[in-house]
Amino acid sequence: FSLPEGLYTGSVLGVPRLGLPGLHMQDAAQGYRTMFDSQVGTVTAWPSLLSFAASWDASLTREFASALGREFRAKGANVILGPSVNVHRVARNGRNAEYLSGEEPRLGEV
């Protein structure tokens, strides 16, 4: 299977006659997911979201969120699939570092 260049993790065509734009969904969490060789070296690899939440620094988290949004918009994505807020109930979950809250629900408030 080969994904055509220009598509995203999830792509839904727009309906121009109705004025509905397409949806260009892309994985996030720790940065824009590269799917094509042309994207390698053009994205930011961010610290884990759990690290941001554990800093208890709301301004740092906002700064990260703004920068993430700018990067995704610049690459044409208009839906970010993440970050997630979750309480880690299963320690073996390999995606725990992608969630903002950890075991302390108040971390997700930051």
Steps between C-alpha positions, in 0.01 A plus 500: 500500500632840405337818625489773234702810590281778637263283701488495877446235768133568434374687194139587426436684177315828524182589315582829324147555365376505862795702628623210715878475527680167506621349826874441517554302821853427619643315800652720764599428858874559463499672166374485145515140381722469195364265239705601196874529444453866406376575855794344684706773665222759473313433825557572867541211743336627821547369854232262622168655595524347844822701547319824415219421743741396775676837472182667637591795276185617325680763290753242375216264408318780315821591317543137394137475385530818291826385339351155426195660340713734287711210372195290413330792324816574301498139377133521396346296783181648646423228758754385758444144625623568852614600752296284732391532859472169681549340838744213466317198627724246328872552564592281202334737255773603257331834433491630858767764425265648237236596759498825693360379830677193631357374827434852628188637327596856594801477266256506211369836621834676459 
